[in-house]
Amino acid sequence: MTKAGVQAVDRVFRTGFKYAKAEVLLLILCQKGEFTHDLLSISQSVATGKVTDVLDSVKER
């Protein structure tokens, strides 16, 4: 996996260009009671419910 990552970086980055750090944050937004199943989750986490509540309150403003 590391070898593939290094090869991908070698193809994308080129000498002579200036690059800056960037970050992408992915957030899954779901209705209450809905959640994305994965191998380890049994139910939606409490933290996810709190994030949804905050986003709903911001949206209502």
C-alpha positions in Angstrom: 0.0 0.0 0.0 2.9 2.4 0.8 4.5 1.7 -2.5 1.3 2.5 -4.4 1.0 5.7 -2.4 4.5 6.8 -3.2 4.0 6.0 -6.9 0.8 8.1 -6.9 2.5 11.0 -5.3 5.4 10.8 -7.8 2.9 11.0 -10.7 0.9 13.9 -9.2 3.7 16.2 -7.9 6.0 17.8 -10.5 9.3 19.7 -9.9 9.1 23.4 -10.6 5.7 23.9 -9.0 5.0 25.4 -5.5 2.6 23.3 -3.4 0.8 24.2 -0.2 -0.8 21.9 2.4 -4.5 21.4 2.3 -7.0 19.3 4.2 -10.3 17.7 3.1 -12.8 16.8 5.8 -15.6 14.5 4.9 -18.6 14.5 7.1 -21.5 12.2 6.6 -24.8 13.9 7.2 -27.8 11.7 8.0 -31.2 12.0 9.5 -31.7 11.0 13.1 -32.0 7.3 13.3 -30.1 6.8 10.0 -26.5 5.8 10.0 -23.9 4.3 7.8 -23.2 0.7 8.8 -19.7 -0.5 8.9 -18.1 -3.6 10.3 -17.7 -2.3 13.8 -20.8 -0.1 14.4 -23.9 -1.3 16.0 -25.7 2.0 16.1 -25.2 5.7 15.4 -22.7 7.2 17.8 -23.8 9.9 20.4 -21.3 12.3 18.9 -22.9 12.0 15.4 -26.2 12.8 16.9 -24.8 15.9 18.6 -23.2 17.1 15.4 -26.5 16.7 13.6 -28.3 18.7 16.3 -25.7 21.5 16.1 -26.0 21.6 12.3 -29.8 21.7 12.5 -29.7 24.6 14.9 -27.3 26.5 12.7 -29.5 25.9 9.7 -32.6 27.2 11.6 -30.9 30.6 12.2 
